[in-house]
Amino acid sequence: GAFVLAGGACLSSILLSGKAVVGVALVGKVGMSAIFSGIYPYSAEIFPTAFRNAGMGSCSVAARLGSLLSPFFGSLFSANTSLIAFGGTSLLGGLLTRAFLPETRDQGLLEHVDEAANIEPSDDVDPAPSESTHLIADQASSSDPV
């Protein structure tokens, strides 16, 4: 959702002029902020425990590198080229995320690499909590308070 919002706002702002560009650009910025704040919890959920720290570090480096280079991109190219690049990569990121990454809602964290190798992207989300969710809830309710 946020990928489409951000990408659509960046691409549609090319067609506008005046104050409307600022409003649509701010909508795109909200979408980008939502993507950026949602990617960290999701990244932690898709890496197995053995590689979670290294995976999160790699994701953080890539995100900070993009944040570092993005202002220079705007000064090197025209405004329309920048908007096409940022909007296009946002839409592409949304499509790739939807097509290749698994849904992690109501799923337990991966413990071993074997579990990560067998995971498949999911188009539909099972609204019923998984077995692991029930086990975690049962363990939490049966533990004695400190």
C-alpha positions in Angstrom: 0.0 0.0 0.0 2.6 2.5 1.0 4.8 1.7 -2.0 2.0 2.4 -4.4 1.1 5.6 -2.5 4.6 6.9 -2.6 5.3 5.8 -6.2 2.0 7.1 -7.5 2.5 10.4 -5.8 6.0 10.9 -7.2 4.9 9.9 -10.7 1.7 12.0 -10.7 3.5 15.1 -9.4 5.2 15.3 -12.8 1.9 16.1 -14.4 0.9 18.8 -11.9 2.1 22.4 -11.5 2.1 25.0 -8.8 1.1 24.3 -5.2 -0.5 21.0 -6.2 3.0 19.6 -6.7 3.9 20.4 -3.1 0.8 18.7 -1.8 1.3 15.6 -3.8 5.0 15.5 -3.0 4.1 15.6 0.7 1.8 12.7 0.2 4.7 10.8 -1.5 6.9 11.7 1.5 4.4 10.3 3.9 4.4 7.1 1.9 8.2 6.9 1.9 8.2 7.4 5.6 5.7 4.6 6.1 7.8 2.3 4.0 11.0 3.2 5.9 9.4 2.7 9.3 7.8 -0.5 8.3 10.8 -2.1 6.7 12.8 -2.6 9.9 10.3 -4.9 11.8 9.6 -6.8 8.6 13.4 -7.3 7.9 13.8 -8.7 11.4 11.0 -11.2 10.8 12.3 -12.6 7.5 15.9 -13.4 8.7 16.6 -16.6 10.7 18.0 -16.2 14.2 21.5 -17.2 13.2 21.7 -14.4 10.5 19.3 -11.8 12.0 22.0 -9.4 13.2 24.1 -9.6 10.0 20.9 -9.3 7.9 19.6 -6.3 9.8 23.1 -4.6 9.6 23.1 -5.1 5.8 19.6 -3.7 5.5 20.6 -0.7 7.7 23.7 0.0 5.6 21.7 -0.1 2.4 19.0 2.2 3.8 21.5 4.7 5.1 23.4 4.6 1.8 20.2 5.4 -0.1 19.5 8.2 2.4 23.0 9.6 1.9 22.9 9.5 -1.9 19.3 10.7 -2.5 19.9 14.4 -2.1 22.8 14.3 -4.6 20.5 12.5 -7.1 18.2 15.5 -7.1 21.0 17.9 -7.8 22.6 15.9 -10.6 19.4 15.3 -12.6 16.3 17.3 -13.4 13.3 17.3 -11.1 11.2 15.1 -13.4 14.0 12.6 -13.8 14.3 12.4 -10.0 10.6 12.0 -9.6 10.5 9.2 -12.2 13.5 7.4 -10.6 12.1 7.6 -7.0 8.5 6.8 -8.0 9.5 4.0 -10.3 11.8 2.4 -7.7 9.0 2.7 -5.2 6.5 0.9 -7.4 9.1 -1.7 -8.4 9.9 -2.3 -4.7 6.2 -2.8 -4.0 5.9 -5.3 -6.8 9.0 -7.2 -5.9 8.0 -7.3 -2.2 4.5 -8.6 -3.1 5.9 -11.2 -5.5 8.9 -12.6 -3.7 8.7 -12.0 0.0 6.6 -14.0 2.4 3.7 -12.8 4.6 4.9 -12.8 8.2 1.7 -12.0 10.0 0.8 -14.6 12.7 4.0 -16.5 11.9 6.7 -17.4 14.4 10.2 -16.1 13.9 12.5 -18.4 11.9 15.1 -20.1 14.0 17.2 -22.1 11.4 18.3 -21.5 7.8 16.4 -24.7 6.8 13.2 -23.0 7.7 14.1 -19.9 5.6 14.9 -22.1 2.6 11.4 -23.6 2.6 9.4 -20.4 3.0 7.4 -19.3 0.0 5.7 -16.0 -0.9 2.1 -15.9 -0.1 -0.7 -14.0 -1.9 -3.4 -14.7 0.6 -3.2 -14.3 4.4 -4.8 -16.9 6.6 -6.9 -14.8 9.1 -6.7 -17.6 11.7 -3.6 -17.5 13.9 -1.1 -20.2 13.3 -0.1 -23.0 15.6 3.0 -21.2 16.7 1.0 -18.2 17.7 -1.2 -20.4 20.0 1.9 -22.0 21.5 3.4 -18.6 22.3 0.2 -17.3 23.8 -0.2 -20.5 25.9 3.4 -20.2 27.2 2.9 -16.5 28.0 -0.3 -17.2 30.0 1.1 -20.2 31.8 4.3 -18.5 33.0 4.3 -17.1 36.6 4.5 -13.3 37.0 7.7 -12.1 38.5 
